[in-house]
Structure formats: structure tokens, C-alpha cells
Amino acid sequence: MVTGQPPSPDAQLGKPGGPLHRSLCFRPRMGASAMNEVSLGAIELEHSPAMYAWMLDDEVRVNVGVRAVPTLERTREWIVRARKDEATEARAILVDGVYVGNVILDQIDRHASKARLSIYVGEASARGQGIGQRAVRLILGVAFRELNLAKVALTVHARNGRAIATYIACGFSVEGVHRGEFLLDGERIAELYMGILRSEFDRLSELRVIGENSGDGSD
Ligand SMILES: CC(C)(COP(=O)(O)OP(=O)(O)OC[C@H]1O[C@@H](n2cnc3c(N)ncnc32)[C@H](O)[C@@H]1OP(=O)(O)O)[C@@H](O)C(=O)NCCC(=O)NCCS
């Protein structure tokens, strides 16, 4: 996503705990429960300061596999490229309209009818509340309903338990283990290849609708 360049002076500003990062911090309402509405929106250039700050957070940087030192300029360039690229559908994750992260389909291959998914809930305070799962389901809706793809796949390192649990909850299966594929703090660890087919997504969507309706007025 970003490539090497020395850290810019404004890097300090956006560092976790720094003034920019604090000002953008997501503050959940009502204990950040299922009450919060999760939606997807376009990624705009105005999102670049928040996105840049998240790239400096080790939880995002390490797990997403960002290779080089991020800069605000490179973050802006990434947004411009992603918006133009026909093989990319990058969306902002919004919680009650507040920007908290990104979910991305890239390597969209219309011939093979498949794409790769990646996600990060950048605002640390917004993690672990079901927002990731809801955002993944929404982008799968884009993949299978809007783009009419047949398969979405991703890779995740084997120690990222929260991400793996999120993908499993959304219907992904582990299709393979790539041994020693991911470099985590200098250690080579396994990476899982996970995927979901449109037929599986359709079935899970039906089950969710049935589950939601079966609770209506029955007691
Ligand atoms: C991974 C990520 C997108 C998940 O989104 P989230 O909103 O934090 O996660 P959710 O609250 O939707 O779901 C978390 C699930 O993981 C489970 N979980 C949390 N920590 C876990 C752990 N260490 N091991 C296993 N499961 C774990 C939770 O119990 C929950 O499952 P449940 O709803 O069935 O109880 C988010 O944490 C994130 O952006 N992390 C940093 C970047 C990253 O890792 N991106 C993915 C790269 S592949």
C-alpha cells in the first residue's frame, strides 16, 4: 500500500496518542453496542489524515502487513489511485457516520469473478464491538450483489485470532495454510488463505433474515 520514504515531520502528529490521533478518536455512544449503525461510504481525500494516523498504529501496520514508513502524502496518493483503479473497491467504514476504518476489495478479476478482501478498524476504541463483522458482511454484499462476483478470498497471519474469528463469523472457510509466509516481528509464521463463495454468502444471508424474522412478535 505504501512504500519507503523517510518519516515526515508530521508523523509525530498522527502517532497513536498524538494530537491528531486523539482528536480523531472514535468515542462509542451507549457503550458501542449493536445500536450503532455501521455503513460503508466512499473514501475521500479528506479521510487521509485519519487513515495516515491508523497506519502508524502497530496493530494495523503489523497485521495488515504495511511494508514501509507511511507518510500523509503517500496515503493521499493511495486514495487517489484506489478511486481510479477499476480493480479496487475501497470503502470507508462509518459508525453512525463517524469514519473508523477501511474495508477494501482489490485484485478484482472480472474474468475469474473473484476479488481479495482486506479490512482494518483503524480507531482502536472501535475494535472488538462487532463493527468489523458488520463491515465485512457489507462489503461481501458489494462483492456478490453489486459486482456479481463468485468468490472473495483473503490472507491473514495465523496469530491474528480476532481477524480469523471475524472472517469465520462472516462465513469464510480456511482453504489452505501457507507455511512461513508471513514475517511477524522478524519471525516467519504461517498465513491462512480463507475464502467464501457466493452460494455460501447467499445461504448465510437467508439464514440471517430467517433468524431476525423469527424473533418478531413471537413472545
Ligand atoms: C480484525 C478486525 C477487522 C476485527 O474487527 P473488530 O470490529 O475488532 O472485530 P469484531 O468485534 O467484529 O469481532 C471480533 C471477534 O473476534 C473474537 N476475538 C477477539 N479476540 C480474539 C482472539 N485473540 N482470538 C480469537 N478470537 C478473538 C471476538 O470474540 C469476536 O468474535 P464473536 O463476535 O464471535 O465473539 C479489527 O480488530 C482490526 O482492524 N484489527 C487490526 C487490523 C487487522 O488485524 N486487520 C485484519 C488483517 S487480515
The ligand as an SDF file (V2000), in Angstrom:
LIG
                    3D

 48 50  0  0  0  0  0  0  0  0999 V2000
   -9.5790   -7.6310   12.6860 C   0  0  0  0  0  0  0  0  0  0  0  0
  -10.6260   -6.5440   12.8380 C   0  0  0  0  0  0  0  0  0  0  0  0
  -11.0340   -6.0170   11.4700 C   0  0  0  0  0  0  0  0  0  0  0  0
  -11.8670   -7.1640   13.5020 C   0  0  0  0  0  0  0  0  0  0  0  0
  -12.8500   -6.1840   13.6550 O   0  0  0  0  0  0  0  0  0  0  0  0
  -13.4700   -5.9370   15.1090 P   0  0  0  0  0  0  0  0  0  0  0  0
  -14.5910   -4.9880   14.9690 O   0  0  0  0  0  0  0  0  0  0  0  0
  -12.3810   -5.5510   16.0420 O   0  0  0  0  0  0  0  0  0  0  0  0
  -13.9520   -7.3930   15.4720 O   0  0  0  0  0  0  0  0  0  0  0  0
  -15.4080   -7.8860   15.8330 P   0  0  0  0  0  0  0  0  0  0  0  0
  -15.7870   -7.2280   17.1300 O   0  0  0  0  0  0  0  0  0  0  0  0
  -16.3160   -7.7140   14.6610 O   0  0  0  0  0  0  0  0  0  0  0  0
  -15.2110   -9.4680   16.0380 O   0  0  0  0  0  0  0  0  0  0  0  0
  -14.1640   -9.9140   16.8070 C   0  0  0  0  0  0  0  0  0  0  0  0
  -14.3740  -11.4000   17.0430 C   0  0  0  0  0  0  0  0  0  0  0  0
  -13.1030  -11.9230   17.3880 O   0  0  0  0  0  0  0  0  0  0  0  0
  -13.1830  -12.5630   18.6410 C   0  0  0  0  0  0  0  0  0  0  0  0
  -11.8530  -12.3880   19.2230 N   0  0  0  0  0  0  0  0  0  0  0  0
  -11.3230  -11.2830   19.7530 C   0  0  0  0  0  0  0  0  0  0  0  0
  -10.0410  -11.5160   20.1060 N   0  0  0  0  0  0  0  0  0  0  0  0
   -9.7590  -12.7990   19.7560 C   0  0  0  0  0  0  0  0  0  0  0  0
   -8.6260  -13.6320   19.8460 C   0  0  0  0  0  0  0  0  0  0  0  0
   -7.4770  -13.1870   20.3480 N   0  0  0  0  0  0  0  0  0  0  0  0
   -8.6990  -14.8970   19.3620 N   0  0  0  0  0  0  0  0  0  0  0  0
   -9.8500  -15.3640   18.8310 C   0  0  0  0  0  0  0  0  0  0  0  0
  -10.9750  -14.6210   18.7360 N   0  0  0  0  0  0  0  0  0  0  0  0
  -10.9140  -13.3520   19.1760 C   0  0  0  0  0  0  0  0  0  0  0  0
  -14.3130  -11.8880   19.3600 C   0  0  0  0  0  0  0  0  0  0  0  0
  -14.8420  -12.7120   20.3750 O   0  0  0  0  0  0  0  0  0  0  0  0
  -15.2930  -11.6630   18.2170 C   0  0  0  0  0  0  0  0  0  0  0  0
  -15.9880  -12.8430   17.8970 O   0  0  0  0  0  0  0  0  0  0  0  0
  -17.5280  -13.0630   18.3540 P   0  0  0  0  0  0  0  0  0  0  0  0
  -18.3120  -11.8910   17.8550 O   0  0  0  0  0  0  0  0  0  0  0  0
  -17.9080  -14.3480   17.6920 O   0  0  0  0  0  0  0  0  0  0  0  0
  -17.4810  -13.1060   19.8430 O   0  0  0  0  0  0  0  0  0  0  0  0
  -10.1080   -5.3740   13.7340 C   0  0  0  0  0  0  0  0  0  0  0  0
   -9.8850   -5.8450   15.0480 O   0  0  0  0  0  0  0  0  0  0  0  0
   -8.8770   -4.7230   13.1840 C   0  0  0  0  0  0  0  0  0  0  0  0
   -8.9880   -3.8680   12.3330 O   0  0  0  0  0  0  0  0  0  0  0  0
   -7.6850   -5.1300   13.6620 N   0  0  0  0  0  0  0  0  0  0  0  0
   -6.4320   -4.5010   13.2260 C   0  0  0  0  0  0  0  0  0  0  0  0
   -6.1200   -4.7210   11.7410 C   0  0  0  0  0  0  0  0  0  0  0  0
   -6.2830   -6.1630   11.3360 C   0  0  0  0  0  0  0  0  0  0  0  0
   -5.8740   -7.0920   12.0220 O   0  0  0  0  0  0  0  0  0  0  0  0
   -6.8750   -6.3470   10.1330 N   0  0  0  0  0  0  0  0  0  0  0  0
   -7.0340   -7.6490    9.5300 C   0  0  0  0  0  0  0  0  0  0  0  0
   -5.8300   -8.0070    8.7700 C   0  0  0  0  0  0  0  0  0  0  0  0
   -6.0230   -9.6200    7.9820 S   0  0  0  0  0  0  0  0  0  0  0  0
  1  2  1  0
  2  3  1  0
  2  4  1  0
  2 36  1  0
  4  5  1  0
  5  6  1  0
  6  7  2  0
  6  8  1  0
  6  9  1  0
  9 10  1  0
 10 11  2  0
 10 12  1  0
 10 13  1  0
 13 14  1  0
 14 15  1  0
 15 16  1  0
 15 30  1  0
 16 17  1  0
 17 18  1  0
 17 28  1  0
 18 19  1  0
 18 27  1  0
 19 20  2  0
 20 21  1  0
 21 22  1  0
 21 27  2  0
 22 23  1  0
 22 24  2  0
 24 25  1  0
 25 26  2  0
 26 27  1  0
 28 29  1  0
 28 30  1  0
 30 31  1  0
 31 32  1  0
 32 33  2  0
 32 34  1  0
 32 35  1  0
 36 37  1  0
 36 38  1  0
 38 39  2  0
 38 40  1  0
 40 41  1  0
 41 42  1  0
 42 43  1  0
 43 44  2  0
 43 45  1  0
 45 46  1  0
 46 47  1  0
 47 48  1  0
M  END
$$$$
